[in-house]
Structure formats: structure tokens, C-alpha cells
Amino acid sequence: MPDVKTLKTFRMVASCGSFHAAAEALGVSVSTISLQMRNLEDFAGILLFDRSKKPPPLTAPAVDYLSQVDAVLNAWSGLEKLSAPSGPKGRLRLGAVHTTLAGIMPPALKSIRDNSPGLNVTVHLGLSHELEADLLAGRLDFAVLTTPEHGGGTTSTNGELDYHPIAEEPLVVIKNPSQPGEDALSCLSQNPIVRFSPKARVGQQIDALIAGIDGRSSDYPDMEIDTLESVVALVENGLGVAVVPMIAGASHLDHVAVLPLPNRHRRQLALAVPRTGPQIKLARDLLNVLRGVSLGASTT
């Protein structure tokens, strides 16, 4: 009979899409993964992988078997919780996009520390798509990121991740008061633009917005920057204008002029959670903290 570790390995292979990616995520060799999967196939009496293809995908019977494995892992997680001391303890690996450091993340982390002193929280910063890959590979438990597509305020699903909305942040144009342009669109058409890196999901959203501006001059050289703080600093010094998220409760826009965009352009932050995992209750508690911090920031 396979142990829980083997079942978790099978889930990791299914999530990562290949033996090699699962081996990297788990820190073991590909041969170890292969041996475990052979033993699991012998126990199940079915062929789990179509090895005629590279990388080998799950067979149709394996997809059904995976749902049973997930049920076993969730039940095992419940048993572990029953045997654990009350109150969240242990380690929480939380991912976050860089812009949240100017908004909800610091007060949320303080709330977690005050209410769960036994929980060791580590924060990993990255781009949204990088954080999603880390979630699927098991390197992170949860991540605060920009949703792949703007949703309507309810939980959405993308593959094996659930996205629980936290906050909507309007996109605004910022400029040095000395720069030309009385409204957002004229400001963007008459000045160089300091852009977020298109590697960032919000940067792609902003680029699409800018591309739709009529009369945009190509005479102005644009600049591409990776962090929100750097974008604001360049705008503050008159080197261009920018489109940025209006982060509730943050003070990063205190020294620039802020112009609203028409049509309520915005980006949505969400807590991304693997659909199967041992920390569902902790995810719910964390979501309540993040939403509470966001609501408090938006009313101050």
C-alpha cells in the first residue's frame, strides 16, 4: 500500500505536468519520482501515465484516480489538524507582488503576527505568473497577486488555483504638476511615459490601455521600470507620466498630481490558493485579514 508521501508525489506530478518539474519542486531525483509512480501503478492496477509522449500526460483512468487521491490527502490533512495544537502554528510561505508592499501587506502581516504568534511567516516577492508557478510547484502556500483577468468580485478558478478577490484598485495617471495635460488622456498623449515592465501583469494591463489612446505621439521616448516606487520617483522628478494602481491607504502618490482615467480602469488583487491543500482554514483566515485591511485602508 502506498504511503501518504507517494500520494503527495503523484499530486505534485499532476500539478507540475512532468516528472522533471515535480522532482525539482520536491528536491529529489527524477528516478525517485519514477520509482514511486511505478509502485503506485502496481498498487492501483492501472496505467497512470502515457509514457509514449514526452512529458507523459495522465491517462483517463488516472484523472479519476487523482480525484480519489485528493480526497485521501484532504482527509489526511484533517487528521493532522485534529492532532495539532489549537491555533495556527508552523510555517506560512506567502507570495506577494511588489506593489502590495505599499498597501495591504505590511498591516496584514502585523495582524497575522499579533493574532498568530506561533506562525512563522516568510514572504516571497515576485511577478504574478512567477508566484502562480511557485504555488503549483508547492514552493508557496498562498499568494497575493493580480488576477489573470478582471473578475466580477466572486471566487474564480484558473486550472488548479482558486482566486479569492481582496480589493480593486483604480488605475490613475500621475504626473509632475509642471507637465502638460489637463486630464488623464491628454496627459498621456503629450508626455513621455514611464511604464511598468510588461513582465508584470498590471504592466500588461497598462500597456493595453496606453495602446488604445488616440493621438499618442511617438516622438517621446518611453522608459520601462520594474517597481512602483521607481516609477513614482521618475514621475515626481518630471521625467515622464505614468499609469499606476491607486493603492488604498498608501502615501506613495502624495507628491504627484493624480488624474482619474475614464471608464473605471482598475486591477484586481486576489489571494491565490491551490484547490487542494492542507491549509484551507488558514487561507480563509488570511483572506479575512487581507479584506479587512483593504476595507480599512479604503475608508481612511
Secondary structure, DSSP 4 states (H G I P E B T S, - for coil): ---HHHHHHHHHHHHHSSHHHHHHHHTS-HHHHHHHHHHHHHHHTS--B-TTSSSPPBPHHHHHHHHHHHHHHHHHHHHHHHHSPSS--EEEEEEE-GGGGGTTHHHHHHHHHHH-TTEEEEEEE--HHHHHHHHHTTS-SEEEEE-SS---SS-EEETTEEEEEEEEEEEEEEE-TTSS-SSHHHHHHHS-BEEEPTTSHHHHHHHHHHHT-TT--SSSPPEEESSHHHHHHHHHTTS-BEEEE--TT--TTTTSEEEEPGGG-EEEEEEEEESS-S-HHHHHHHHHHHHHHHHHHHT-
